[in-house]
Amino acid sequence: MTPGKKQTIDLMLAILAAGFFATAVVLNVYRYQLFGVVHHNAANNFWFNLTFFIPLMLLSAALCILVNLRLFFGWNERTNLVKKMISLALTAPVLLIFLKSLVQIFLMNFN
């Protein structure tokens, strides 16, 4: 496979990861309007998080990690700097927000 095709695949995966993340956030914000999930009802929030929010966030984080690994291990092979920077710009905020959420979860459990 040529480096140009690899960069295009990286860019598409980055766009897909950012799209999954945006979809998860929008569904989380408008969960009452779209699904009727009441914010303070534990049963409704549990099924919503288990079926929509958590899978989309995990899939988005996994795609971001995949894109970043592909970019860093093939940095010299891929020559188009614009595609590399767009891929990094799309995946870095998603990874940072995901890691921040994980740190908050683990710090809450240890206090």
N, C-alpha and C positions, 0 to 999 in steps of 0.2 A: 504494500500500500504506500502511496506517495505521501510525503510530508504535508502537502496541501490538503489531501483528503483527511489526514489525521487531525489537522488543525480545524477543518470544518466540522469533524465529528466532535472535537473538544468544544467548539463554540456552540453546537447544537445541544450538547449535554449541559453546558452551562446555562443556556437559555431555558432548557427544560427544568433544571434544578431551581432556577429563579422563579419560573412559572409555578412550580409545585409549591414553593415557599409562599409566593403571593396568594395562591389559591387557599392555602391553609390559613393564612392570616385573615383574608377576607371572609372565609367561612367562619372563623372564630369570632370575628367582630359582629357579623350579621347572623349568628346562629339562631337567635330568637325569631328574626324575621323570616329566615329561610326554612328552618326546621321546627320552630316552636320550642326550642330548648331554653328553659328558664335558667338564668345564670346561677341562682342559689339553690337549685334542686340537684342533689347529689346523683340521683339515678339518671336523670337526663344528661347531665354533664359527663357521667361515666361512659354511657354508650356513645355520645358524640365524640369524646376524646379517643375512645377505643376504635371507632369505626372510621373517623375522618381525620382528625387533627394529628394524632400521633403517627399513623402510617405515612401521611403526606410529609410531615416534618422529618421522619427518619429517611424516607426516600430522597427527599431534597438534600439532607446532610450527606447521605451516601453518594449521591451523584456529585456533590461539591467536592468531597474527598477524592473521588475517582478522577474528576477533571483536574484537580490540583496535582495529584500524583502523576497523571499523564503529562501534564505541562512541565513539571519540575524534572522528571526523569527524561523527557525528550526535548528539553529547552533548546539545545544547540541544533537539533534536527529540524525543528519548526522555525521557519524563517520570517513569517509574516508577524511583525511586532504588533500590529493593530489587533489581529485576532487573539493574540496572547493576552494583551492588556484588557480587551473586552471580556474574555473568559475569566480573567482574574478579578476584574471589577464586578462581575456578576456573582461570582462564587464567594469572594472574601467576606462581604457583609453577612451572607447567609451562615457561613461557618462561624463567624464571630458571635452572632446572635444565638446560634445553637449552643456554642461552647459557654456563653454567658448564662444561658438557661440551665445547662447542666451544672455549672458551678453553683448557681443559686439553689438548685434542688439539693445538692449534696451538702452545702453549707447550712441549709435549713434543717437537715436531718441531724447534724452534729451539734447544734446549739441546744 
